[in-house]
Amino acid sequence: MLNEESEGTVRTTVTLPKPNYEEIERIAREKRVSVAWVVREAVIEYLASDSAEAATPLKVRKDARP
């Protein structure tokens, strides 16, 4: 796995609903890892899954910002 200082990594920002973030924080505390680690692992797992290929586009919420 790449660390933050590895060549080829990118820093990004995401906005999550508060309940989702709180759940990620809970998981991070239980595993004794950072929130960033949980998010990276989730992305890696999603991209590796067959469902990632079959995923339908996300619907844009009416209150979503451009």
N, C-alpha and C positions, 0 to 999 in steps of 0.2 A: 504494500500500500504506500502511496505517496504521502509525504508530510507536507505541511504548508509551505516550506521553503524549497520544495522540489521544483525543478524546472518543469514547465508544462502545466502548472496548476494555475487556477484562476480564482480570484476572490469575487463573491457575488453577494447580493442582498436580496432577501425575500421577505414578503409581508405575509404573515399567517394570522388566521383567526386566533384570538386569545386562547380559547380552549385547546386548540391544536398545539400551540406553543407550550402551554402548561403541561400537556401530556408528554411532549418531547422532554421538557425539563424533568418530569417525574422519572421517565425512562433513564435519562442521563444520571440522575442521582442514584437510582437503583444499581446501575452498571458501573458507577463511579468513573464516568467519562464526561467529556464536554458535550454541550448541545450540538456543537459543530460536528463532532464525531458521529452522533446519532443521525444527523441529517445526511452526512456523507454516506454512511452505511445504508441508509434508506434509499438514497439515489442509486448507489451501486446495485443494491438488490432489485430495485425497480427496473433498471436498465438491463439486468441480466435475465429477468423473467420473460417468459413467453407472452405474458399479458401486455408487456410494454409495446410489443409489435402490433398487438390487436387493439390497443387502447383507442378509444374514440376521442376526437378533439374535445377539449374542455368547453363547456358552455360559459359564455360571458355573462356575468351577473349584471342586472340593470344598474346596480349601484357601483359597479367597478369603474375605477379610474382609467383614463386612456393611457 
